[in-house]
Amino acid sequence: MFSRRVQSWLVALSDPNGPRQPLPERPLRGGQAEQLVKLADRHTVLPAVAANLRRAAQAGGLAAGAAPELESAMEWANERLLRRTALSLAIRGQLAEIGAAFAGRDLAAVAIKGADFGDRLYPAPALRPFTDLDLLVPARCLAGAEEVMSRLGYAAGSAAMKYGTGYAQRSWRRPDRLGGTVEIHWNLVNSPTVRRGVSVEFDDLRMEAAPAGWRLPRPDASSLLLIAAVHGAASHAFDRLQLLWDVCQAAAGAAGKPDEDWLAEAASRTGSSTALAAALDLAERVLARPACGELISRLRLRRPGAALRATLTRGVVLRTHWYFDSFRRQIFRQLLKKRR
C-alpha cells in the first residue's frame, strides 16, 4: 500500500498538460520519490509523472536533502521509460504493416486506444504508453481479418477465460518477432455478460477523414470519448489513472470538441450511458475536473447514485490492483449489465 501523500503527488504530477498547481503541501520524504515513480508505472502515467517530478524538484517541491533519492528514482524511471518507448515504437511498426494489409484487402478496421489516443489526445505521443495493438473490426470482416493476420505470420493465441465462448476478441502474436500482442475485437466490450448491458461495435462509431498516409478509418472526437469511457469502465473498471486521463483529455476536446447531441444518442443506443456517466463522474472526483461533471448534465445523463459511486472511489482507483478492492469492481461490472 502506498501512502496518501504519495497518492496525492501521483494525481498532481500525472497531468499530461503539466504539474497541477498548487503542488501538495506535504513534500515527498524518505524513499517516497521512488515509491511515486513505481506507482506511476503501475498506473501507466510514468512519462507525465517523471517529467513533472523534475519540474517540481526544480521548484522546490521536495523535502530538503531529497536530491540523492530523486536521482535514484529518476534513474529507475528512465530505464522503464526506455523499455516502454521501445515497445510502443515496435507496435507502431506493426500497426503500419497490418493497416496496409487490411487496406489492401478493403477490410474495415479501426485502431482503438494506444497510438491513436497518444497521437490525438495528448500533447506528445510518448505521454500515452501502450503495450499492445487493438483493432476493432465489423463482424462481417472478421474472417478476412484473421486470414490477413495468418498471412502476415501471426498465430492466434488462446487464454483461459471465465466463460467458454462469447468473448469479443482474439489475440495474435508473431513468434519470430519482438513486439506487442495484436487484439482483434468485433465489439469494444469483451465480456459476454457485460455485453448484455453495453455493446459498442464498429458501426456504432462515427468516423472522420483520416490524415494523409493513414490507411485505416479513424474515429471522430465524439467516438474517442465513447471509446475511452466504455473501455475504461467495461474492460478495466478504471483500475489505473491512464484510463481516466484518456476520458478527461477527450472530454476537454484535445482531439476536437465532441458532438454532444451525437454522443448522447450513441450512449443511449449502445447502452453506454452508465459507463459514460461513471467515467466522467470519476474523472471529476479523482482528477478534480469539474468540466467532466458539467458534461454529464449537458449530455442529459443520469448522475451515478450512491451505490455506483461506492464501488469506485478515489481510493479504489489510486490503489490500482489492490486485492481487497476486486469485489467493488465486480459489483461495478454487474451494474453495467443493466441497460439504462
Number of C-alpha atoms within 10 A of each C-alpha: 7 12 11 12 16 24 19 16 24 25 21 21 30 28 22 22 14 16 21 17 8 8 16 17 11 13 18 21 17 12 14 21 25 22 18 27 26 17 23 28 19 18 21 22 26 29 26 22 29 23 17 21 27 16 15 17 15 10 10 10 18 20 13 10 10 17 13 10 16 23 14 13 20 19 13 14 21 15 10 16 18 11 10 21 19 13 19 24 17 17 23 19 13 18 20 14 13 20 21 16 18 19 15 11 11 12 19 22 24 23 20 20 22 20 23 18 22 18 16 18 29 20 15 13 17 18 24 28 23 20 17 20 23 21 24 22 23 18 17 11 15 18 9 16 23 17 11 18 20 15 11 13 14 20 15 16 12 9 7 6 9 8 10 7 9 11 18 19 20 16 18 21 19 17 10 8 10 11 21 20 19 25 19 24 25 23 24 25 25 20 21 17 16 19 23 14 21 27 23 24 17 20 12 15 18 17 17 11 11 13 10 6 8 13 20 22 18 21 22 19 24 25 22 28 27 27 24 25 30 28 24 24 25 25 16 13 26 23 24 23 24 23 23 24 21 26 26 26 23 27 26 18 15 17 19 15 13 20 13 14 12 14 22 20 14 20 24 16 16 17 23 29 30 26 26 29 24 30 31 26 24 25 25 18 16 16 20 14 16 13 15 23 20 13 17 21 12 11 19 13 18 14 18 18 9 8 11 17 16 14 20 20 14 16 12 21 20 25 21 18 14 12 8 9 17 16 11 17 19 12 16 22 22 14 17 25 20 14 18 16
